[in-house]
Amino acid sequence: MRVLLVEDDDRVAGALTPALARRGLTIKRLASGAGVLDLVHEVDVVLLDLGLPDIDGIVLCRRIREVSDVAVIVVSARGEVDDRIQGLRSGADDYLVKPYDVDELVARVEAVRRRRGERPAAPEPPGVIQAGDVSVDIGRHEVQVDGQPVSLSRKEFQVLALVVTARGAVCARDHVLNEVWGHRGPAESRSLDVHVATLRTKLGRPALIETVRGVGYRLGGAYGPAEEG
């Protein structure tokens, strides 16, 4: 199991890293929040300290949830009930208060993975998806309409990519929310509606993304099944 340890205290990290490695875990360690979002897609679990030098751990946890569904366990000296509630509400799967027993930490890591289930390895992302005159380069996160580049935000691109890679099948709202926002709620649902409306405007192709009322979205019939380039 691959674990990202986000811990600024060198003494804690120096003791914990070999202890976890002896128990069969593969450890990467960062001493600050910088670079965490670049690595979350490469690990199974993030062990997140809240007292980081460059960003509050609660804020970082929310940002992780915006880009990934990776398991997050907060490991912090902040032990008040309000702290634990805030950590869990920010998207953490579990919360362990320092000091703790290493074997308990490993047990919690394993429990989180069991609850979430072992996910199969993700398939290699497709290259360029073509839907009419709209070209979506999944790997490069680039979009062109009639040969002209269109600038999209990260979430706008993710929503568009989900719709076009479904090749005409319906993308359920809940699936889009979980994949792009990391969780579902009234605020996220409203944000999805706004992002879809903005996509239609930016692309200049309002019929590209068709709303299936009460279900989700699919590629508009006029554009036919998307084709991989």
Disulfide bonds with the S-S distance in Angstrom:
none
